Amino acid sequence: MPKYTYHCSECEQYSEIRHSMSKTLRVCPTCEIEDTLTRVPSTPVALLNQGQQIEPETGNLVKEFIEENKKSLKKMKEEGRKEMNNE
């Protein structure tokens, strides 16, 4: 389900709510007053730049971490093999 951000004109609170696309929230979850909510536009999760998808910063950090650890493990395996062959 998509997540929507709403702003209440009565209590001035912002709320993030997950619901179906066909539903519209009418009652504020904070002050419980009806018909005071306005849906706040939000940016899409996947941004497109010239037809190419831009990966989020977190995804890039995870990939870098994985690659660094693969290199470290490969080096440790090689050192372990050398030690086993020397014994």
ChimeraX attribute file (.defattr): number of C-alpha atoms within 10 A of each C-alpha:
attribute: neighborCount
match mode: 1-to-1
recipient: residues
	/A:1	8
	/A:2	8
	/A:3	12
	/A:4	18
	/A:5	15
	/A:6	22
	/A:7	17
	/A:8	23
	/A:9	14
	/A:10	15
	/A:11	14
	/A:12	13
	/A:13	14
	/A:14	18
	/A:15	16
	/A:16	13
	/A:17	14
	/A:18	12
	/A:19	13
	/A:20	11
	/A:21	10
	/A:22	5
	/A:23	8
	/A:24	12
	/A:25	17
	/A:26	16
	/A:27	14
	/A:28	22
	/A:29	17
	/A:30	13
	/A:31	13
	/A:32	13
	/A:33	15
	/A:34	13
	/A:35	13
	/A:36	18
	/A:37	24
	/A:38	16
	/A:39	16
	/A:40	12
	/A:41	9
	/A:42	9
	/A:43	6
	/A:44	7
	/A:45	9
	/A:46	10
	/A:47	12
	/A:48	11
	/A:49	8
	/A:50	6
	/A:51	7
	/A:52	8
	/A:53	10
	/A:54	12
	/A:55	12
	/A:56	11
	/A:57	8
	/A:58	9
	/A:59	10
	/A:60	11
	/A:61	11
	/A:62	11
	/A:63	11
	/A:64	12
	/A:65	11
	/A:66	12
	/A:67	12
	/A:68	11
	/A:69	12
	/A:70	12
	/A:71	11
	/A:72	12
	/A:73	12
	/A:74	11
	/A:75	11
	/A:76	12
	/A:77	12
	/A:78	12
	/A:79	12
	/A:80	12
	/A:81	10
	/A:82	11
	/A:83	10
	/A:84	9
	/A:85	8
	/A:86	7
	/A:87	5
